[in-house]
Amino acid sequence: MSLIPKKGTVYVVDDDEAVRDSLQWLLEGKDYRVRCFDSAETFLSRYDPREVACLIVDIRMGGMTGLELQDRLVERKSPLPIVFITGHGDVPMAVNTMKKGALDFIQKPFDEPELVGLVERMLDHAREAFADYQQAVCREAQVLERIVAGRLNKQIADDLGISIKTVEAHRANIMEKLNANTVADLLKIALGQNAPKG
């Protein structure tokens, strides 16, 4: 058995220590790496978006709720797959979490084989989302490089073999990430980052 589990990381966020312990025991027994947190705030301060992982989170917790945590992750455009667990959920709450991208909503006590199957599906989803995210980051870097070189959207699209609409979407994402309002601002920021340090 290797020291690093091959199956991926499962984050567990629940303010109930017994629930965290039982999930950790169950999932580590199936060769998953499990990282437990007693609050959404602690999880957010330690979450690494570069890691292929999934999140099991309680809906109702002291401090930030699971729903508020989901909203924060959506704001950050996190590709992290989420499943909610709750002792007392309702249908409208479940529907709301699913509309925002949660993969499932299950009630305590949960069926262990069902939960393990769900974790496997979430990690498959995480691997795909992470690959898409990496590809988008790479493509945005290529688009930015060409914007800085003075290429027009149509020329960039031709260079990269993508549509003009895709170039425009990447350009908008780049400008949002760099907090640039105009292409001139974007050029100043990009060229400033690449300027020789002296």
Residue frames relative to the residue before (quaternion, step in Angstrom):
aa qw qx qy qz dx dy dz
M 1.0000 0.0000 0.0000 0.0000 0.00 0.00 0.00
S 0.4006 -0.7277 0.5018 0.2413 3.59 -0.81 0.97
L 0.5830 -0.5838 0.4313 0.3650 3.57 -1.23 0.40
I 0.7351 0.3381 -0.2094 0.5490 3.59 1.12 -0.62
P 0.4053 -0.7193 0.4999 0.2615 3.61 -0.56 1.08
K 0.4408 -0.7298 0.4684 0.2316 3.55 -0.96 0.89
K 0.6567 0.6011 -0.3087 0.3348 3.56 1.07 -0.65
G 0.6398 -0.5321 0.3495 0.4306 3.63 1.12 -0.31
T 0.5308 -0.6383 0.4758 0.2905 3.52 -1.40 0.19
V 0.1299 -0.7556 0.6381 0.0707 3.52 -1.07 0.85
Y 0.2114 -0.7472 0.6180 0.1228 3.57 -0.76 1.07
V 0.0959 -0.7677 0.6319 0.0468 3.57 -0.97 0.88
V 0.0125 -0.7879 0.6151 -0.0270 3.58 -0.73 1.10
D 0.2873 0.7251 -0.5674 0.2641 3.56 -0.43 1.27
D 0.3892 -0.7384 0.4954 0.2408 3.61 -0.89 0.84
D 0.5906 0.5405 -0.3619 0.4776 3.59 1.32 0.03
E 0.3893 -0.7624 0.4695 0.2164 3.58 -0.38 1.26
A 0.6335 0.5414 -0.3391 0.4366 3.61 1.00 -0.79
V 0.6435 0.5069 -0.3197 0.4762 3.61 1.02 -0.78
R 0.6411 0.5183 -0.3248 0.4635 3.61 0.93 -0.88
D 0.6745 0.5027 -0.2978 0.4513 3.57 0.87 -0.98
S 0.6881 0.4775 -0.3063 0.4524 3.61 0.85 -0.89
L 0.6435 0.5004 -0.3284 0.4771 3.62 1.01 -0.73
Q 0.6393 0.5220 -0.3312 0.4574 3.58 0.96 -0.83
W 0.6584 0.5119 -0.3039 0.4606 3.59 0.90 -0.94
L 0.6667 0.5082 -0.2970 0.4573 3.59 0.88 -0.98
L 0.7552 0.4243 -0.2281 0.4446 3.60 0.70 -1.10
E 0.6306 0.5036 -0.3500 0.4756 3.61 1.01 -0.65
G 0.6074 0.5578 -0.3377 0.4538 3.57 1.18 -0.60
K 0.6975 0.4099 -0.2489 0.5325 3.58 1.28 -0.42
D 0.5761 -0.6518 0.3351 0.3618 3.60 1.29 0.46
Y 0.4411 0.6353 -0.5015 0.3877 3.59 1.07 0.77
R 0.4012 -0.6374 0.5850 0.3008 3.55 -1.25 0.48
V 0.0919 -0.8152 0.5717 0.0127 3.61 -0.68 1.07
R 0.0495 -0.7702 0.6357 0.0123 3.55 -0.96 0.96
C 0.1559 -0.8261 0.5403 0.0370 3.56 -0.52 1.24
F 0.0713 -0.7745 0.6284 0.0122 3.54 -1.16 0.77
D 0.3777 -0.7495 0.5001 0.2132 3.57 -0.99 0.82
S 0.7865 0.1577 -0.1219 0.5845 3.60 1.28 0.00
A 0.6022 -0.5646 0.4308 0.3646 3.54 -1.25 0.52
E 0.6206 0.5587 -0.3395 0.4330 3.58 1.05 -0.79
T 0.6599 0.4971 -0.3061 0.4730 3.59 0.93 -0.90
F 0.6286 0.5338 -0.3336 0.4567 3.56 0.97 -0.86
L 0.6797 0.5018 -0.3037 0.4404 3.62 0.77 -1.00
S 0.6679 0.5065 -0.3150 0.4451 3.59 1.00 -0.74
R 0.7701 0.3469 -0.1869 0.5016 3.61 1.18 -0.46
Y 0.4776 0.6967 -0.4279 0.3216 3.60 1.23 -0.18
D 0.1748 -0.7747 0.6031 0.0746 3.56 -0.92 1.00
P 0.2960 -0.8014 0.4899 0.1738 3.63 -0.27 1.21
R 0.6001 0.5656 -0.3694 0.4285 3.62 1.22 -0.18
E 0.6049 0.5651 -0.3507 0.4379 3.57 1.29 -0.12
V 0.3977 -0.6719 0.5641 0.2687 3.59 -1.02 0.81
A 0.2358 0.7797 -0.5248 0.2473 3.54 -0.35 1.28
C 0.2016 -0.7309 0.6235 0.1909 3.52 -1.37 -0.03
L 0.3404 -0.7546 0.5403 0.1510 3.55 -1.28 0.42
I 0.0987 -0.7288 0.6754 0.0550 3.53 -1.01 0.98
V 0.0618 0.8317 -0.5422 0.1027 3.59 -0.50 1.17
D 0.4528 -0.6608 0.5340 0.2703 3.52 -1.12 0.80
I 0.5114 -0.6482 0.4710 0.3106 3.56 -1.07 0.75
R 0.8107 0.2223 -0.0819 0.5354 3.57 0.71 -1.13
M 0.1660 0.7548 -0.6160 0.1523 3.55 -0.66 1.20
G 0.5759 -0.5359 0.4648 0.4063 3.55 -1.28 0.29
G 0.7468 0.3052 -0.2529 0.5341 3.59 -1.03 0.66
M 0.8093 -0.1654 0.1547 0.5419 3.57 -0.96 -0.88
T 0.3607 -0.7370 0.5315 0.2101 3.58 -0.85 0.98
G 0.6714 -0.4751 0.3788 0.4242 3.55 -1.30 0.18
L 0.6316 0.5332 -0.3300 0.4559 3.58 1.07 -0.74
E 0.6569 0.4942 -0.3073 0.4795 3.59 0.99 -0.82
L 0.6091 0.5376 -0.3451 0.4700 3.58 1.08 -0.70
Q 0.6309 0.5220 -0.3321 0.4682 3.59 0.95 -0.83
D 0.6411 0.5238 -0.3250 0.4571 3.61 0.94 -0.86
R 0.6453 0.5155 -0.3233 0.4620 3.63 0.95 -0.84
L 0.6733 0.4911 -0.2982 0.4653 3.58 0.93 -0.89
V 0.6178 0.5258 -0.3407 0.4752 3.61 1.07 -0.72
E 0.6311 0.5343 -0.3264 0.4578 3.62 0.98 -0.86
R 0.7096 0.4462 -0.2476 0.4857 3.59 1.02 -0.81
K 0.3808 -0.7350 0.4648 0.3141 3.58 1.36 -0.04
S 0.2144 0.8029 -0.5215 0.1935 3.57 1.05 0.82
P 0.3497 -0.7449 0.5284 0.2089 3.60 -0.92 0.87
L 0.3839 0.7661 -0.4494 0.2525 3.61 1.32 0.08
P 0.3325 -0.7349 0.5493 0.2184 3.64 -0.65 1.05
I 0.1598 -0.8037 0.5720 0.0378 3.56 -0.98 0.95
V 0.0193 -0.7259 0.6848 0.0615 3.52 -1.23 0.66
F 0.2944 -0.7554 0.5638 0.1580 3.55 -0.97 0.91
I 0.1128 -0.7445 0.6507 0.0981 3.53 -1.17 0.68
T 0.0536 0.8058 -0.5866 0.0610 3.55 -1.06 0.71
G 0.4121 -0.6838 0.5425 0.2613 3.51 -1.23 0.53
H 0.8055 0.1132 -0.0314 0.5808 3.55 1.20 -0.42
G 0.1536 0.7964 -0.5624 0.1607 3.55 0.37 1.25
D 0.2109 -0.7517 0.5992 0.1776 3.51 -1.29 0.07
V 0.6982 -0.5014 0.3151 0.4023 3.56 -1.25 0.44
P 0.6693 0.4850 -0.3427 0.4464 3.69 0.75 -0.83
M 0.6337 0.5228 -0.3353 0.4612 3.60 1.02 -0.77
A 0.6510 0.5148 -0.3137 0.4613 3.58 0.95 -0.88
V 0.6503 0.5153 -0.3126 0.4625 3.59 0.92 -0.91
N 0.6495 0.5310 -0.3134 0.4448 3.59 0.95 -0.89
T 0.6722 0.4884 -0.3106 0.4617 3.61 0.91 -0.86
M 0.6530 0.5159 -0.3143 0.4569 3.58 1.04 -0.80
K 0.6230 0.5402 -0.3434 0.4495 3.60 1.02 -0.75
K 0.6998 0.4435 -0.2623 0.4948 3.59 1.12 -0.67
G 0.7105 -0.5071 0.2495 0.4193 3.59 1.23 0.26
A 0.4218 0.6812 -0.5008 0.3275 3.64 1.18 0.04
L 0.4363 -0.7153 0.4827 0.2548 3.57 -1.02 0.76
D 0.8037 -0.0787 0.0515 0.5876 3.59 1.13 -0.50
F 0.2153 -0.7282 0.6432 0.0988 3.50 -1.42 0.28
I 0.0729 0.8287 -0.5492 0.0795 3.59 -0.34 1.18
Q 0.3961 -0.7326 0.5116 0.2113 3.54 -1.15 0.70
K 0.4518 -0.6446 0.5467 0.2854 3.53 -1.21 0.66
P 0.5697 -0.2370 -0.7858 0.0419 1.63 -1.96 1.49
F 0.3459 -0.7685 0.5031 0.1911 3.60 -0.93 0.83
D 0.5334 -0.6011 0.4992 0.3240 3.49 -1.30 0.51
E 0.4502 -0.7442 0.4216 0.2565 3.62 -0.48 1.17
P 0.6816 0.4615 -0.3267 0.4644 3.67 0.75 -0.86
E 0.6225 0.5364 -0.3383 0.4587 3.60 1.08 -0.71
L 0.6577 0.5098 -0.3058 0.4626 3.57 0.97 -0.88
V 0.6482 0.5083 -0.3216 0.4670 3.62 0.93 -0.85
G 0.6411 0.5126 -0.3185 0.4742 3.62 0.99 -0.80
L 0.6429 0.5231 -0.3074 0.4675 3.56 1.04 -0.82
V 0.6347 0.5198 -0.3264 0.4695 3.60 0.99 -0.84
E 0.6437 0.5219 -0.3254 0.4554 3.60 0.96 -0.84
R 0.6572 0.4951 -0.3068 0.4784 3.61 0.97 -0.85
M 0.6446 0.5159 -0.3288 0.4585 3.59 0.99 -0.80
L 0.6764 0.4817 -0.3069 0.4651 3.61 0.93 -0.81
D 0.5812 0.5381 -0.3737 0.4827 3.62 1.12 -0.57
H 0.6517 0.5098 -0.2941 0.4785 3.54 0.97 -0.95
A 0.6491 0.5286 -0.3127 0.4488 3.60 0.98 -0.88
R 0.6430 0.5186 -0.3284 0.4579 3.60 0.98 -0.84
E 0.6573 0.4950 -0.3089 0.4769 3.61 0.98 -0.84
A 0.6684 0.5018 -0.2998 0.4599 3.58 0.89 -0.97
F 0.6489 0.5172 -0.3181 0.4585 3.59 0.99 -0.82
A 0.6396 0.5123 -0.3221 0.4739 3.58 0.98 -0.83
D 0.6458 0.5077 -0.3118 0.4774 3.62 0.98 -0.85
Y 0.6452 0.5281 -0.3094 0.4573 3.57 0.98 -0.91
Q 0.6561 0.5101 -0.3027 0.4666 3.59 0.92 -0.94
Q 0.6531 0.5147 -0.3071 0.4628 3.56 0.98 -0.90
A 0.6524 0.5140 -0.3135 0.4603 3.59 0.99 -0.85
V 0.6343 0.5230 -0.3264 0.4664 3.60 0.99 -0.84
C 0.6510 0.5119 -0.3037 0.4710 3.57 0.95 -0.91
R 0.6736 0.4950 -0.2915 0.4651 3.57 0.91 -0.95
E 0.6304 0.5247 -0.3393 0.4606 3.61 1.02 -0.77
A 0.6295 0.5265 -0.3350 0.4628 3.60 1.02 -0.75
Q 0.6466 0.5114 -0.3150 0.4702 3.59 1.02 -0.81
V 0.6527 0.5030 -0.3129 0.4723 3.59 0.98 -0.86
L 0.6498 0.5196 -0.3204 0.4529 3.61 0.90 -0.90
E 0.6242 0.5484 -0.3312 0.4471 3.58 0.95 -0.90
R 0.7089 0.4571 -0.2584 0.4709 3.59 0.94 -0.90
I 0.5865 0.5433 -0.3732 0.4707 3.61 1.12 -0.59
V 0.6603 0.5105 -0.2961 0.4645 3.56 0.92 -0.97
A 0.6701 0.4872 -0.2919 0.4779 3.60 1.10 -0.70
G 0.5608 -0.6457 0.3684 0.3644 3.60 1.30 0.02
R 0.4127 0.7123 -0.4765 0.3087 3.60 1.21 0.30
L 0.4295 -0.6783 0.5362 0.2605 3.57 -1.14 0.68
N 0.6995 -0.4738 0.3237 0.4259 3.58 -1.26 0.44
K 0.6692 0.4987 -0.3141 0.4525 3.60 0.87 -0.92
Q 0.6525 0.5072 -0.3138 0.4675 3.59 0.99 -0.80
I 0.6355 0.5182 -0.3247 0.4714 3.59 1.02 -0.83
A 0.6351 0.5313 -0.3212 0.4595 3.58 0.98 -0.89
D 0.6628 0.4940 -0.2974 0.4778 3.59 0.94 -0.89
D 0.6336 0.5477 -0.3269 0.4378 3.60 0.95 -0.92
L 0.7999 0.3386 -0.1374 0.4760 3.56 0.83 -1.07
G 0.4272 -0.7223 0.4538 0.2997 3.58 1.27 -0.10
I 0.5545 0.5643 -0.4124 0.4517 3.57 1.05 0.82
S 0.6113 -0.5667 0.3949 0.3862 3.59 -1.24 0.26
I 0.6273 -0.5230 0.4135 0.4024 3.57 -1.26 0.41
K 0.6179 0.5528 -0.3413 0.4428 3.60 1.04 -0.79
T 0.6439 0.5094 -0.3185 0.4737 3.59 1.03 -0.79
V 0.6184 0.5255 -0.3369 0.4774 3.59 1.02 -0.78
E 0.6580 0.5123 -0.3089 0.4574 3.59 0.92 -0.93
A 0.6428 0.5169 -0.3216 0.4650 3.60 1.01 -0.82
H 0.6554 0.4962 -0.3105 0.4773 3.59 0.94 -0.86
R 0.6364 0.5298 -0.3269 0.4555 3.58 0.96 -0.87
A 0.6536 0.5089 -0.3095 0.4670 3.60 0.95 -0.89
N 0.6503 0.5104 -0.3157 0.4658 3.61 0.96 -0.84
I 0.6446 0.5226 -0.3144 0.4610 3.56 0.96 -0.91
M 0.6743 0.4965 -0.3007 0.4565 3.58 0.87 -0.96
E 0.6398 0.5144 -0.3252 0.4693 3.59 1.02 -0.79
K 0.6762 0.5007 -0.3004 0.4493 3.61 0.86 -0.95
L 0.7476 0.3840 -0.2117 0.4988 3.58 0.98 -0.83
N 0.3895 -0.7500 0.4505 0.2879 3.57 1.37 0.05
A 0.3831 0.6999 -0.4946 0.3445 3.57 0.94 0.98
N 0.3110 -0.7732 0.5259 0.1700 3.58 -0.88 0.94
T 0.7842 0.1727 -0.0877 0.5895 3.56 1.16 -0.61
V 0.6417 -0.5001 0.3950 0.4268 3.56 -1.26 0.26
A 0.5995 0.5579 -0.3615 0.4457 3.61 1.08 -0.67
D 0.6341 0.5088 -0.3259 0.4826 3.61 1.00 -0.84
L 0.6395 0.5445 -0.3140 0.4426 3.53 0.96 -0.95
L 0.6615 0.5044 -0.3024 0.4654 3.58 0.93 -0.90
K 0.6361 0.5266 -0.3303 0.4571 3.60 0.96 -0.86
I 0.6737 0.4891 -0.2972 0.4676 3.57 0.91 -0.95
A 0.6914 0.4866 -0.2841 0.4523 3.58 0.81 -1.01
L 0.6964 0.4526 -0.2827 0.4799 3.59 0.87 -0.88
G 0.5988 0.5568 -0.3491 0.4579 3.59 1.14 -0.63
Q 0.6639 0.5022 -0.3038 0.4634 3.58 1.01 -0.83
N 0.7385 0.4110 -0.2191 0.4876 3.56 1.12 -0.70
A 0.4502 0.7043 -0.4494 0.3153 3.57 1.30 -0.06
P 0.5331 -0.6202 0.4516 0.3566 3.60 -1.01 0.71
K 0.3740 -0.7114 0.5463 0.2358 3.56 -0.97 0.86
G 0.0254 0.8493 -0.5259 0.0387 3.59 -0.74 0.96
